[in-house]
Amino acid sequence: MSSPTDRTSASSTPRPPLPRRSRSPHGPLAARAGRGVRHLRDVWRLFRRQPRAIWWTFAALHAAVFVALGPLMLRGGAEGDLPLYRTWATGALSEGRWPVMDFAWVYPAGALLPVVLPNVLGESLYQLVWLVLVTAANAASLWLLTDRGRRTVDAPAAWWWLLALFLLSPVAFLRLEAFSAPAVVAALLLLGTRPRVAGALLAAATWVKVWPAAVIAAAVVASRGRGAVVRSCLWVTLVVVGAVALGGGLSNVDSFVTMQSDRALQLEAPLATPWLWMAMLGVRGASVYENVGLATREVMGPGDSWAVHGSTQTMGVVMVVLVGLLAVAAAGRARAGRAQAGRAQAGRDGRVVATAGAAHEPRLVLLGALTLTVTLIVFNKVGSPQYVLWIAPVVAAGLWTSPAVFRTPATITAWAAGLTTLVFPVLYLPLIDLHPVAVVVLGLRNALLVALFGWCVLRLVEEALAAWGRRLEPRRWARRAWAGSLAGLGGVRTASSAPLGSVSTGAPLGTAVDQAGVHSEADRRPS
């Protein structure tokens, strides 16, 4: 028991001050926000583990599109490019004036099928039938991305494909790419096991929109099933051209090429970026104007003659060089495979003959397809928001086949898709008025596309060198800067954070694996 003196001395001893609560609202608010983000991540992880979660998400995304456009469809209206498509369809079915058959058309002849078919139940139901057909096409592509519905839990490629459709929904549901993009996904996934079907799908998609021709070129150069692909493409082309000839429109069968060649620099094209900034900064002679005939906005300015008249030739030269580089890589891989098979014993290791070179083929096809497709965008004087949807199918197939390699393109493409939708339709009117914020957002999107082109070319050079026993050694500072910039975009470790030259092998298209990459027998390093 303490004495009064002890109590007095104890009470007189100064106590340390209690910590004062922060009066700033930002501290507790930031902590609550952090806890909320972590909780949402935990819920998302738990949700993704559900076997049917991806199909619930698919249904929710497409149902949201139907609900958003429901009032318009009830009034018999249409959104996006569909009013123009419906006009062509009505003219064909009701008035007998068929595009391509009776007049030059901006699209290839195969686009008649998706344009006219939704009008079979009448103009008032055009939008509804269109969305039903698009939903069916997207469901088929997602079914293949989940290994025919057998792999719904661990399916990053399928989830990324849904993300791309969501981010690009204004164009992913309301333009012709809504049919060509799922067809390319299916073709790339079937290329290794059913090259005839893949070739037919790619040819059909090309006769709807031209860009899948880049995928065909990559498959013909780097795939062992090139013969079947070429034969299927020729058969589909023969059917389409024959139908056009029977309709009396053979003279217009190539009109989609000639009509594009006379166009100027379109506002959204990466190639138009310097003149768009000139117009925003008030440089004399630089301006944005409307092309009434094509219903597009174009830009002009000092020194634009080369871009208007020489961009197509430049694109052609770049494409030839890249196809040659892809051919060098494919030839080197084939040579290495034959050498490996020749060293194998006939009886015991005969299986090597069948598998030699197969490990690198899918990745090489997809890398070539991605490189050529991005080239069509970066060097094109015509630009449109749906062009990012050209890249997404190849990236989705790449993530399904070789996730580590295609993680970087997936990150870049996702950001480019989000910025694309922010430009169109959200900021499109301010962009026409040259508002600095809209111009900067478009500039960032275009910079991402150029960065993706650079990544693809660097990887393709690396593949070509590795196929012939060489290795590309970039400077360390460049490697760190590249990896750091992409990590800042995605917040995750990308394949580019590994040394350039280390890649993952892909399994034959039709299987979903990710293994350690092999450049040569003397150099085996994981990515």
C-alpha positions as CSV (number, residue, x, y, z in Angstrom):
1,M,0.0,0.0,0.0
2,S,1.5,3.4,-1.0
3,S,1.9,6.3,1.3
4,P,0.4,9.8,0.8
5,T,3.9,11.0,-0.1
6,D,4.3,8.4,-2.8
7,R,0.9,9.2,-4.2
8,T,1.7,12.9,-4.2
9,S,5.1,12.4,-5.9
10,A,3.5,10.1,-8.5
11,S,0.7,12.5,-9.2
12,S,3.2,15.3,-9.6
13,T,5.2,13.4,-12.2
14,P,4.5,14.7,-15.6
15,R,2.8,12.2,-17.9
16,P,3.9,11.9,-21.6
17,P,1.4,13.6,-23.9
18,L,-1.1,11.3,-25.6
19,P,-0.8,11.1,-29.4
20,R,-3.2,13.5,-31.0
21,R,-5.5,12.3,-33.7
22,S,-5.0,13.7,-37.1
23,R,-7.5,16.5,-37.8
24,S,-6.8,16.2,-41.5
25,P,-9.7,14.4,-43.2
26,H,-7.3,13.0,-45.8
27,G,-5.6,10.5,-43.5
28,P,-8.7,8.5,-42.4
29,L,-10.3,9.0,-45.8
30,A,-7.3,7.5,-47.6
31,A,-7.1,4.6,-45.1
32,R,-10.8,3.8,-45.7
33,A,-10.3,4.1,-49.4
34,G,-7.4,1.7,-49.2
35,R,-9.4,-0.8,-47.1
36,G,-12.2,-0.5,-49.6
37,V,-9.9,-1.2,-52.6
38,R,-8.4,-4.3,-50.8
39,H,-11.9,-5.5,-50.0
40,L,-13.0,-5.1,-53.6
41,R,-9.9,-7.0,-54.7
42,D,-10.7,-9.9,-52.3
43,V,-14.3,-10.0,-53.6
44,W,-13.1,-10.0,-57.2
45,R,-10.7,-12.9,-56.5
46,L,-13.4,-14.8,-54.9
47,F,-15.8,-14.1,-57.7
48,R,-13.3,-15.2,-60.4
49,R,-12.9,-18.5,-58.7
50,Q,-16.6,-19.4,-59.4
51,P,-16.8,-21.7,-62.4
52,R,-19.7,-19.7,-64.0
53,A,-18.4,-16.2,-63.1
54,I,-17.1,-15.5,-66.6
55,W,-20.4,-16.4,-68.2
56,W,-22.3,-14.3,-65.6
57,T,-20.0,-11.4,-66.5
58,F,-20.5,-12.0,-70.2
59,A,-24.3,-12.0,-69.7
60,A,-24.2,-8.9,-67.6
61,L,-22.1,-7.0,-70.1
62,H,-24.4,-7.9,-73.1
63,A,-27.5,-7.4,-71.0
64,A,-26.3,-3.9,-70.1
65,V,-25.9,-3.1,-73.8
66,F,-29.5,-4.3,-74.5
67,V,-30.9,-2.3,-71.6
68,A,-28.9,0.9,-72.6
69,L,-30.2,0.7,-76.2
70,G,-33.6,-0.7,-75.2
71,P,-35.6,2.7,-75.4
72,L,-34.1,3.4,-78.8
73,M,-34.9,-0.1,-80.1
74,L,-38.5,0.2,-78.8
75,R,-38.8,3.4,-81.0
76,G,-37.4,1.4,-83.9
77,G,-34.2,3.4,-83.9
78,A,-30.6,2.5,-84.3
79,E,-27.3,3.7,-82.9
80,G,-23.7,4.1,-84.0
81,D,-23.1,3.2,-87.6
82,L,-26.2,1.0,-87.8
83,P,-28.5,3.7,-89.3
84,L,-26.2,3.8,-92.3
85,Y,-26.0,0.0,-92.5
86,R,-29.8,-0.1,-92.3
87,T,-30.1,2.4,-95.1
88,W,-28.0,0.2,-97.3
89,A,-29.9,-2.9,-96.2
90,T,-33.3,-1.4,-96.9
91,G,-32.1,-0.1,-100.3
92,A,-31.0,-3.6,-101.2
93,L,-34.0,-5.6,-100.0
94,S,-36.7,-3.1,-100.8
95,E,-35.4,-1.1,-103.8
96,G,-33.1,-3.6,-105.4
97,R,-30.0,-1.3,-105.1
98,W,-27.2,-3.5,-103.8
99,P,-23.9,-2.1,-102.7
100,V,-21.0,-3.4,-104.8
101,M,-23.5,-4.9,-107.3
102,D,-25.0,-1.6,-108.3
103,F,-22.5,1.0,-107.0
104,A,-19.0,1.3,-105.6
105,W,-18.9,0.6,-101.8
106,V,-16.5,1.5,-99.1
107,Y,-16.5,-2.0,-97.6
108,P,-15.5,-5.4,-99.2
109,A,-18.4,-7.4,-100.7
110,G,-18.5,-9.9,-97.8
111,A,-19.8,-7.1,-95.5
112,L,-23.1,-7.4,-97.3
113,L,-24.0,-10.4,-95.2
114,P,-23.8,-8.8,-91.7
115,V,-25.2,-5.5,-93.1
116,V,-28.3,-7.0,-94.8
117,L,-29.1,-9.9,-92.6
118,P,-30.3,-7.9,-89.5
119,N,-33.0,-6.3,-91.8
120,V,-34.8,-9.6,-92.5
121,L,-37.3,-8.8,-89.8
122,G,-37.8,-5.2,-90.8
123,E,-36.2,-1.9,-90.2
124,S,-37.7,-1.5,-86.7
125,L,-36.0,-4.6,-85.4
126,Y,-32.6,-4.0,-87.2
127,Q,-30.8,-3.0,-84.0
128,L,-32.3,-5.9,-82.0
129,V,-31.3,-8.6,-84.6
130,W,-27.9,-7.0,-85.0
131,L,-27.2,-7.3,-81.2
132,V,-28.4,-10.8,-81.0
133,L,-26.0,-11.8,-83.8
134,V,-23.2,-10.0,-82.1
135,T,-23.9,-11.7,-78.8
136,A,-23.8,-15.1,-80.5
137,A,-20.4,-14.3,-82.2
138,N,-18.9,-13.0,-78.9
139,A,-20.2,-16.1,-77.1
140,A,-18.5,-18.4,-79.6
141,S,-15.2,-16.6,-79.2
142,L,-15.4,-16.7,-75.4
143,W,-16.3,-20.4,-75.5
144,L,-13.1,-21.1,-77.4
145,L,-11.1,-18.9,-75.1
146,T,-12.3,-21.0,-72.2
147,D,-11.2,-24.2,-73.9
148,R,-14.7,-24.9,-75.1
149,G,-16.1,-24.1,-71.7
150,R,-13.8,-26.5,-69.8
151,R,-11.5,-23.8,-68.4
152,T,-13.6,-21.1,-66.8
153,V,-11.7,-20.5,-63.5
154,D,-8.2,-19.9,-64.7
155,A,-8.8,-18.1,-67.9
156,P,-7.0,-14.8,-68.1
157,A,-7.3,-14.5,-71.9
158,A,-11.1,-14.8,-71.7
159,W,-11.3,-12.2,-68.9
160,W,-9.1,-9.9,-70.9
161,W,-11.3,-10.3,-74.0
162,L,-14.3,-9.3,-71.9
163,L,-12.4,-6.3,-70.6
164,A,-11.6,-5.3,-74.2
165,L,-15.2,-5.6,-75.3
166,F,-16.3,-3.5,-72.3
167,L,-13.7,-0.8,-72.8
168,L,-14.5,-0.6,-76.6
169,S,-18.2,-1.2,-76.2
170,P,-19.4,1.8,-78.3
171,V,-17.6,0.3,-81.3
172,A,-17.4,-3.4,-80.3
173,F,-21.2,-3.7,-80.5
174,L,-22.1,-1.1,-83.2
175,R,-19.7,-1.5,-86.1
176,L,-18.7,-4.3,-88.5
177,E,-15.7,-5.2,-86.3
178,A,-18.3,-6.8,-84.0
179,F,-18.3,-9.7,-86.4
180,S,-14.7,-9.7,-87.8
181,A,-13.0,-9.5,-84.4
182,P,-14.6,-12.7,-82.9
183,A,-14.0,-14.5,-86.1
184,V,-10.3,-13.7,-85.9
185,V,-10.2,-14.9,-82.3
186,A,-11.7,-18.2,-83.3
187,A,-9.4,-18.6,-86.3
188,L,-6.3,-18.0,-84.3
189,L,-7.3,-20.6,-81.7
190,L,-8.2,-23.2,-84.3
191,L,-5.1,-22.6,-86.5
192,G,-3.0,-25.3,-85.0
193,T,-5.7,-28.0,-85.0
194,R,-8.1,-27.1,-87.8
195,P,-6.2,-24.9,-90.3
196,R,-8.9,-25.3,-93.0
197,V,-11.5,-23.8,-90.7
198,A,-9.1,-21.1,-89.5
199,G,-8.4,-20.2,-93.1
200,A,-12.0,-20.0,-94.0
201,L,-12.8,-17.8,-91.0
202,L,-9.9,-15.5,-91.7
203,A,-10.9,-15.1,-95.4
204,A,-14.5,-14.4,-94.4
205,A,-13.4,-11.8,-91.9
206,T,-11.2,-10.2,-94.5
207,W,-14.1,-9.9,-96.9
208,V,-15.9,-8.0,-94.2
209,K,-13.1,-5.7,-93.1
210,V,-9.7,-5.8,-94.7
211,W,-7.4,-5.9,-91.6
212,P,-7.5,-9.7,-91.0
213,A,-5.4,-10.0,-94.2
214,A,-2.4,-9.1,-91.9
215,V,-3.2,-12.2,-89.8
216,I,-3.5,-14.3,-93.0
217,A,0.0,-13.1,-94.0
218,A,1.5,-14.1,-90.7
219,A,-0.1,-17.5,-90.8
220,V,1.1,-18.1,-94.4
221,V,4.7,-17.1,-93.5
222,A,5.1,-18.8,-90.1
223,S,2.5,-21.6,-89.8
224,R,3.1,-25.1,-91.0
225,G,-0.6,-25.3,-91.9
226,R,-0.1,-22.6,-94.5
227,G,-1.2,-24.8,-97.4
228,A,-4.6,-25.5,-95.8
229,V,-5.0,-21.8,-94.9
230,V,-4.2,-20.7,-98.5
231,R,-6.6,-23.2,-100.0
232,S,-9.5,-22.2,-97.7
233,C,-8.8,-18.5,-98.4
234,L,-8.9,-19.1,-102.1
235,W,-12.2,-21.1,-101.9
236,V,-13.9,-18.4,-99.8
237,T,-12.6,-15.7,-102.2
238,L,-13.8,-17.6,-105.2
239,V,-17.3,-17.9,-103.6
240,V,-17.5,-14.1,-102.8
241,V,-16.1,-13.0,-106.2
242,G,-18.4,-15.4,-108.0
243,A,-21.5,-14.1,-106.1
244,V,-20.5,-10.5,-107.0
245,A,-20.0,-11.5,-110.7
246,L,-23.4,-13.2,-110.8
247,G,-24.9,-9.9,-109.4
248,G,-23.2,-7.9,-112.1
249,G,-20.9,-6.0,-109.8
250,L,-17.5,-7.4,-110.8
251,S,-16.2,-4.0,-111.8
252,N,-16.8,-2.8,-108.2
253,V,-15.3,-5.8,-106.4
254,D,-12.2,-3.7,-105.5
255,S,-14.0,-0.4,-105.0
256,F,-13.2,-0.6,-101.2
257,V,-9.5,-0.1,-102.1
258,T,-9.9,2.8,-104.5
259,M,-12.4,4.7,-102.3
260,Q,-9.9,4.7,-99.4
261,S,-6.9,5.8,-101.5
262,D,-8.3,9.3,-102.1
263,R,-8.9,10.1,-98.5
264,A,-6.9,12.7,-96.5
265,L,-5.5,12.6,-92.9
266,Q,-8.3,11.5,-90.6
267,L,-8.5,13.2,-87.3
268,E,-7.9,10.2,-85.1
269,A,-5.1,8.6,-87.1
270,P,-1.7,8.4,-85.3
271,L,-0.1,9.7,-88.5
272,A,-2.2,12.9,-88.2
273,T,-1.0,13.7,-84.7
274,P,1.6,16.4,-85.7
275,W,-1.0,18.3,-87.8
276,L,-3.6,18.0,-85.1
277,W,-1.3,19.7,-82.7
278,M,-0.4,22.3,-85.3
279,A,-4.1,23.1,-85.6
280,M,-4.6,23.3,-81.9
281,L,-1.6,25.6,-81.5
282,G,-2.9,27.9,-84.3
283,V,-0.2,27.2,-86.9
284,R,-1.0,29.0,-90.2
285,G,-2.7,26.6,-92.7
286,A,-3.4,23.9,-90.2
287,S,-7.1,23.1,-89.5
288,V,-9.7,20.5,-88.9
289,Y,-12.5,20.2,-91.5
290,E,-15.4,17.9,-92.4
291,N,-15.3,15.5,-95.3
292,V,-19.0,15.6,-96.1
293,G,-18.9,12.7,-98.6
294,L,-17.5,10.3,-96.1
295,A,-19.0,11.9,-93.0
296,T,-15.6,12.1,-91.3
297,R,-13.3,14.8,-89.8
298,E,-10.0,15.3,-91.4
299,V,-7.0,17.5,-90.6
300,M,-4.6,19.5,-92.9
301,G,-1.5,21.6,-92.4
302,P,1.9,22.5,-93.7
303,G,3.8,19.5,-95.1
304,D,0.9,17.1,-95.1
305,S,1.3,16.1,-98.7
306,W,3.8,13.4,-97.9
307,A,1.4,11.8,-95.3
308,V,-1.6,12.1,-97.6
309,H,0.0,10.8,-100.8
310,G,2.9,8.7,-99.5
311,S,1.7,7.0,-96.4
312,T,0.2,4.0,-98.2
313,Q,3.5,3.4,-100.0
314,T,5.4,3.7,-96.8
315,M,3.1,1.3,-95.1
316,G,3.6,-1.2,-97.9
317,V,7.4,-1.0,-97.6
318,V,7.3,-1.4,-93.9
319,M,5.0,-4.4,-94.2
320,V,7.3,-6.0,-96.8
321,V,10.3,-5.6,-94.5
322,L,8.4,-7.0,-91.5
323,V,7.1,-10.0,-93.5
324,G,10.7,-10.6,-94.5
325,L,11.8,-10.5,-90.9
326,L,9.1,-12.9,-89.9
327,A,10.1,-15.2,-92.8
328,V,13.7,-15.2,-91.6
329,A,12.6,-16.1,-88.0
330,A,10.3,-18.9,-89.3
331,A,13.1,-20.3,-91.6
332,G,15.5,-20.2,-88.7
333,R,13.1,-22.1,-86.5
334,A,12.4,-24.6,-89.2
335,R,16.1,-25.2,-89.7
336,A,16.7,-25.6,-86.0
337,G,13.8,-28.1,-85.9
338,R,15.2,-30.1,-88.8
339,A,18.6,-30.2,-87.1
340,Q,17.1,-31.3,-83.9
341,A,15.1,-34.0,-85.6
342,G,18.2,-35.2,-87.6
343,R,20.1,-35.7,-84.3
344,A,17.3,-37.8,-82.9
345,Q,17.4,-41.5,-83.2
346,A,14.8,-42.9,-85.6
347,G,13.1,-45.4,-83.2
348,R,13.5,-44.1,-79.7
349,D,13.2,-40.4,-80.3
350,G,11.1,-40.4,-83.5
351,R,8.5,-38.2,-81.8
352,V,11.0,-35.3,-81.9
353,V,10.4,-35.2,-85.7
354,A,6.8,-34.4,-85.2
355,T,7.3,-31.8,-82.4
356,A,10.5,-30.1,-83.5
357,G,9.9,-26.5,-84.1
358,A,6.2,-26.7,-82.9
359,A,6.9,-25.0,-79.6
360,H,7.9,-21.7,-81.2
361,E,5.4,-21.7,-84.1
362,P,2.3,-20.4,-82.3
363,R,4.1,-17.5,-80.6
364,L,5.8,-16.6,-83.9
365,V,2.5,-16.6,-85.8
366,L,0.8,-14.4,-83.2
367,L,3.7,-12.0,-82.9
368,G,3.8,-11.6,-86.6
369,A,0.0,-11.1,-86.8
370,L,0.2,-8.5,-84.0
371,T,3.1,-6.7,-85.6
372,L,1.5,-6.5,-89.1
373,T,-1.9,-5.5,-87.6
374,V,-0.3,-2.6,-85.6
375,T,1.6,-1.5,-88.7
376,L,-1.7,-1.2,-90.5
377,I,-2.8,1.3,-87.8
378,V,0.3,3.3,-87.1
379,F,1.1,4.0,-90.8
380,N,-2.5,4.5,-91.9
381,K,-3.7,8.0,-92.8
382,V,-7.2,6.8,-91.9
383,G,-7.9,6.4,-88.2
384,S,-11.1,5.3,-86.5
385,P,-11.9,4.2,-82.9
386,Q,-12.7,0.6,-83.9
387,Y,-9.1,0.2,-85.1
388,V,-8.0,-0.8,-81.6
389,L,-10.4,-3.7,-81.9
390,W,-8.2,-5.0,-84.7
391,I,-5.4,-5.6,-82.1
392,A,-7.6,-7.1,-79.3
393,P,-8.3,-10.5,-81.0
394,V,-4.6,-11.2,-81.6
395,V,-3.7,-10.1,-78.0
396,A,-6.5,-12.3,-76.6
397,A,-5.2,-15.3,-78.6
398,G,-1.7,-14.5,-77.5
399,L,-2.7,-14.4,-73.8
400,W,-4.4,-17.8,-74.2
401,T,-1.3,-19.4,-75.9
402,S,1.6,-17.6,-74.2
403,P,0.5,-15.3,-71.4
404,A,4.0,-14.2,-70.2
405,V,5.0,-12.9,-73.7
406,F,1.7,-11.1,-74.4
407,R,1.2,-9.5,-71.0
408,T,2.9,-6.3,-72.2
409,P,0.7,-5.9,-75.4
410,A,-2.3,-6.7,-73.2
411,T,-1.5,-3.9,-70.8
412,I,-0.8,-1.4,-73.6
413,T,-3.9,-2.4,-75.6
414,A,-6.2,-2.1,-72.6
415,W,-5.0,1.4,-71.8
416,A,-5.3,2.3,-75.5
417,A,-8.8,0.9,-75.6
418,G,-9.9,3.0,-72.5
419,L,-8.4,6.2,-74.0
420,T,-10.0,5.4,-77.3
421,T,-13.5,5.3,-75.8
422,L,-12.7,8.4,-73.8
423,V,-11.9,10.2,-77.2
424,F,-14.9,8.7,-78.9
425,P,-17.6,9.3,-78.1
426,V,-17.0,11.1,-74.8
427,L,-14.5,13.8,-76.0
428,Y,-15.1,13.8,-79.7
429,L,-16.9,17.1,-80.0
430,P,-14.3,18.9,-77.9
431,L,-11.7,17.2,-80.0
432,I,-13.2,18.6,-83.2
433,D,-13.1,22.0,-81.4
434,L,-9.4,21.4,-80.7
435,H,-9.8,21.5,-76.9
436,P,-6.4,20.8,-75.4
437,V,-7.5,18.1,-73.0
438,A,-9.1,16.1,-75.8
439,V,-6.1,16.6,-78.1
440,V,-3.7,15.4,-75.3
441,V,-5.9,12.3,-74.5
442,L,-5.8,11.4,-78.2
443,G,-2.1,12.0,-78.3
444,L,-1.5,9.6,-75.4
445,R,-3.6,7.0,-77.1
446,N,-1.6,7.3,-80.3
447,A,1.7,7.3,-78.4
448,L,0.6,3.9,-76.8
449,L,0.0,2.5,-80.3
450,V,3.4,3.7,-81.5
451,A,5.0,2.2,-78.4
452,L,3.2,-1.1,-79.1
453,F,4.6,-1.0,-82.6
454,G,8.1,-0.5,-81.3
455,W,7.7,-3.4,-78.9
456,C,6.5,-5.7,-81.7
457,V,9.3,-4.8,-84.0
458,L,11.9,-5.3,-81.2
459,R,10.4,-8.7,-80.3
460,L,10.3,-9.8,-84.0
461,V,14.0,-8.8,-84.5
462,E,14.8,-10.7,-81.4
463,E,13.0,-13.8,-82.7
464,A,14.8,-13.6,-86.0
465,L,18.2,-13.3,-84.4
466,A,17.4,-16.1,-81.8
467,A,16.2,-18.4,-84.6
468,W,19.7,-18.3,-86.1
469,G,21.7,-18.5,-82.9
470,R,22.1,-14.8,-82.2
471,R,21.0,-12.7,-79.4
472,L,19.9,-9.0,-79.1
473,E,21.6,-7.3,-76.1
474,P,20.0,-3.9,-75.4
475,R,21.6,-1.4,-73.1
476,R,20.7,-1.9,-69.5
477,W,19.4,1.6,-69.0
478,A,17.0,1.2,-72.0
479,R,15.7,-2.1,-70.7
480,R,15.1,-0.6,-67.2
481,A,13.3,2.5,-68.7
482,W,11.1,0.4,-70.9
483,A,10.2,-2.0,-68.1
484,G,9.6,0.8,-65.7
485,S,7.3,2.7,-68.0
486,L,5.1,-0.3,-68.7
487,A,5.1,-1.3,-65.0
488,G,3.8,2.2,-64.3
489,L,1.0,1.7,-66.8
490,G,-0.1,-1.7,-65.6
491,G,1.1,-1.7,-62.0
492,V,2.2,-5.3,-62.6
493,R,5.3,-7.1,-63.7
494,T,5.3,-7.5,-67.4
495,A,7.2,-9.8,-69.7
496,S,9.3,-6.9,-70.8
497,S,10.7,-6.5,-67.3
498,A,12.7,-9.7,-68.0
499,P,15.8,-9.3,-70.2
500,L,14.9,-8.9,-73.8
501,G,15.7,-12.1,-75.5
502,S,13.9,-14.3,-73.0
503,V,10.5,-15.4,-74.1
504,S,8.0,-18.0,-73.4
505,T,7.3,-20.8,-75.8
506,G,3.7,-21.3,-76.9
507,A,2.0,-24.6,-77.4
508,P,0.4,-25.4,-80.7
509,L,-2.7,-23.3,-81.1
510,G,-5.4,-25.4,-79.6
511,T,-3.7,-25.9,-76.2
512,A,-3.2,-23.4,-73.5
513,V,0.2,-23.5,-71.7
514,D,3.0,-21.2,-70.8
515,Q,6.4,-22.7,-70.5
516,A,10.0,-21.4,-70.2
517,G,11.3,-19.9,-73.3
518,V,14.2,-21.3,-75.4
519,H,16.2,-19.2,-77.9
520,S,18.8,-21.8,-78.7
521,E,20.2,-24.9,-77.2
522,A,23.0,-23.0,-75.7
523,D,20.8,-20.3,-74.2
524,R,17.9,-21.3,-72.0
525,R,16.5,-18.7,-69.7
526,P,13.0,-18.3,-68.2
527,S,11.0,-15.2,-69.0
